[in-house]
């Protein structure tokens, strides 16, 4: 069996790849690994369980709750809330684990199971491996150690989760948002109630789109993966800017008043400068990934802010932040982690902090984001090659060296083997888009000949 856990939990087509039986089994295994089957620090373990509004989340939630309770875990059901809300509540309620049912930005047929450890933190690889090992062991025949009688977990709804999370978001804002008009695209997802409520309480005038989830329309032509509706709405309503979330609202992208997209790199740049002014950017350092635009790196250098680059994936950004005590990190995709206030990417918090900077500075988002210039970036996927040989091919190494010489200090080359498919991603940045395309095309040809 291949590894179940991907970069963000276990994900697949609901009721095909991800079945009720799998969700139940994974939850029991997680209880045994994360809560030690009812003996965690001498008390009955507690789990927080939330979901996004996908229709399949209803039966998967039932399966997860059944699995946890059957393993002796008390369950607090928080209902439809964003992933970062479940992480926050797991920490603030002192729960032993949290479970979020979501496939994030994926289309509706998919769903996923994400686990959080005590404190609301994403799981390290070794914990995921242990859960998967326990799950597989019992799936193939070894019996579960099941409690009976009073040892069975109890289940109740925790309806205070919504207000508690929104109150937390408002409490950490450095200033109010009065005077701003903001369009919010909720992707018909988990933040459809939370985000409008938080922005309204913070003082903003809001216009909402994509805020009518019916279980089937999540991410459907809207949200952070489809910015067209948001761009049109911002211009139509004369808004100061717009914010778009994905299905579980752990990311945010923005659109300025002209309809121009503001990506995660630009958001990071704006927040880095704002946090430094407040003395909140520890070590004057921001963490991003190797896929961040070179323009972001050049902007941070110009502003005297150190950039640390981690592997692709917000979990690796978070690991780097926690290890060295950094306060801000994120990805181009809009996953932004503000570690003093969240244990994971939080799209609503990111949007609020971005809005707070606009309100406090009196400058437009377009002007603030101009601190960095996005260099043209070309990404080419080369399929059907031996991705394991990327680092061993002398022919490929020579081609990369030649390309780097040609691009000089204003360009960059990155070759990344896919973690799940037999392909290699060729990324080239340059000051000129035609040069970037030319270099990327030549490198893609070398990848095919050298690794095919």
Secondary structure, DSSP 4 states (H G I P E B T S, - for coil): ---S-BTTBEEEEBTTTB-HHHHHHHHHHHHHHHSGGGTGGGS--EEEEEE-S-THHHHHHHHHHHHHHHTT-EEEEEEE--HHHHHHHHHHTT-SEEEEE--TTS-TTEEEEEEEETTTEEPPHHHHHHHHHHHHHHHTTPPP----GGGSPPEEE-TTHHHHHHHHHHHT-SS--TT-EEEEE-TTSTTTTHHHHHHHHTT-EEEEES----SS-TTSS-GGG--HHHHHHHHHHT-SEEEEE-TT-S-EEEEETTS-EE-HHHHHHHHHHHHHHTT-SGGGEEEEETTS-HHHHHHHHHTT-EEEEE-SSHHHHHHHHHHHT-SEEE-TTS-EEETTT-SS--HHHHHHHHHHHHHHH---HHHHHTTS-PPEEEEEEEESS-GGGTTT-HHHHHHHHHHHHHHGGG-EEEEEE-SSSSEEEEEEEESSHHHHHHHHHHHHHHHHHHH-
